[in-house]
Amino acid sequence: MTQSSDKRNNKRIPFKMMVDCQCEDNFIIEYSTNISESGIFIKSDNPLPAGTKIELTFSHHDSSVRVEI
């Protein structure tokens, strides 16, 4: 996508990190692709429907620190 065709207001930066996604009875592990001030893109072969409420836990392979959102 070119800069002129990208309608986002916030700059997206590459951000690869393992993300544990949990909603209701589903639990999946995916990887983020990029992040911005207004959101994060998590690549998935089976995306959840828009508006699905999820809990996210981020962890980095070089650290034992986990961040839950």
Rosetta blueprint (number, residue, H / E / L):
1 M L
2 T L
3 Q L
4 S L
5 S L
6 D L
7 K L
8 R L
9 N L
10 N L
11 K L
12 R L
13 I E
14 P E
15 F L
16 K L
17 M L
18 M E
19 V E
20 D E
21 C E
22 Q E
23 C E
24 E L
25 D L
26 N E
27 F E
28 I E
29 I E
30 E E
31 Y E
32 S E
33 T E
34 N E
35 I E
36 S E
37 E L
38 S L
39 G E
40 I E
41 F E
42 I E
43 K E
44 S L
45 D L
46 N L
47 P L
48 L L
49 P L
50 A L
51 G L
52 T L
53 K L
54 I L
55 E E
56 L E
57 T E
58 F E
59 S E
60 H L
61 H L
62 D L
63 S L
64 S L
65 V L
66 R E
67 V E
68 E E
69 I L
